[in-house]
Amino acid sequence: MNPWKRWIPQALLPAARWAVQTAQWLPQWPAAAWHPWRRESKRRLAALRDAHRGRRCFVIGNGPSLRHTDVARLRDEITFGLNRIYLAFPEWGFRTSYLVSVNDLVIEQCADEFRDLAMPKFFTWRARRWVPLDAYTTFLFTTYTAPKFARDARGRLWEGATVTYVALQLAYHMGCDPVILIGVDHNFATQGEPNKTVVSQGADPNHFHPHYFGPGFRWQLPDLETSEMAYRLARAAFEADGRQVLDATIGGKLTVFPKVDYEALF
């Protein structure tokens, strides 16, 4: 066989893969760049650029380990809460500094609750179908494909199969150092095909609250492999800027970031 026939398809594969990935998110781009809601969102993101330069922050995952974490210590810290973290607010007695949600199923089913939250909120641009722009809401242009780590949150952010990765990109944008993870258990009792949509049949064993994804809630099974790839991109980006991401999750299974003892942080 002519060696050129073997080489050409392989050589073109990265370009072909890029073309497919781009075709999946490019149709969103004009509105994501120029719609008035996005223009206002980019203005708000510009104001947040390096707003917390050199200050530590905590990204709070939703794993069962939160039940064994003294979250009350974070009352006066910079905190990023994810998805339905607000279910814990009454018990904690305070709200996180920010809330981030990018999963369509979560936003669609919890839209009323999200709209009622009078706190800084970041949603995927796709969420505009369910959540309008208001004084607290900022829309992010997030996509499922074309892996990258965004150093400027005004542009496109890859979701990395986990909202935690989006929060890491926001923390980078705001200048936080170090960024400390808690509640990121990276371990699910429910098993199955990654990204497959399922319907919860009972109490939720995978999160800190039994009603987080309670009976009848539609959600997607985790894609831990893709998440780990995303976390490695995050670690590389932070370290290239002389910053750190640390993992203080109690009993967490994630091994990408250096581990620290939560209590020792205080």
HELIX and SHEET records of a PDB file:
HELIX    1   1 PRO A    3  TRP A   25  1                                  23    
HELIX    2   2 LEU A   26  GLN A   28  5                                   3    
HELIX    3   3 TRP A   29  TRP A   34  1                                   6    
HELIX    4   4 PRO A   36  LEU A   48  1                                  13    
HELIX    5   5 PRO A   64  HIS A   68  5                                   5    
HELIX    6   6 VAL A   71  LEU A   74  5                                   4    
HELIX    7   7 ILE A   85  ALA A   88  5                                   4    
HELIX    8   8 PHE A   89  TRP A   92  1                                   4    
HELIX    9   9 ASP A  104  GLN A  109  1                                   6    
HELIX   10  10 ALA A  111  ASP A  116  1                                   6    
HELIX   11  11 TRP A  125  ARG A  129  5                                   5    
HELIX   12  12 VAL A  163  HIS A  173  1                                  11    
HELIX   13  13 LEU A  224  ALA A  240  1                                  17    
HELIX   14  14 GLU A  263  LEU A  265  5                                   3    
SHEET    1   A 8 ARG A 156  TRP A 158  0                                        
SHEET    2   A 8 THR A 137  THR A 143  1                                        
SHEET    3   A 8 LYS A 121  THR A 124  1                                        
SHEET    4   A 8 TYR A  98  SER A 101  1                                        
SHEET    5   A 8 ILE A  78  LEU A  82  1                                        
SHEET    6   A 8 CYS A  57  ILE A  60  1                                        
SHEET    7   A 8 VAL A 179  ILE A 182  1                                        
SHEET    8   A 8 VAL A 245  ASP A 247  1                                        
SHEET    1   B 2 THR A 197  VAL A 199  0                                        
SHEET    2   B 2 ARG A 218  GLN A 220 -1                                        
END                                                                             
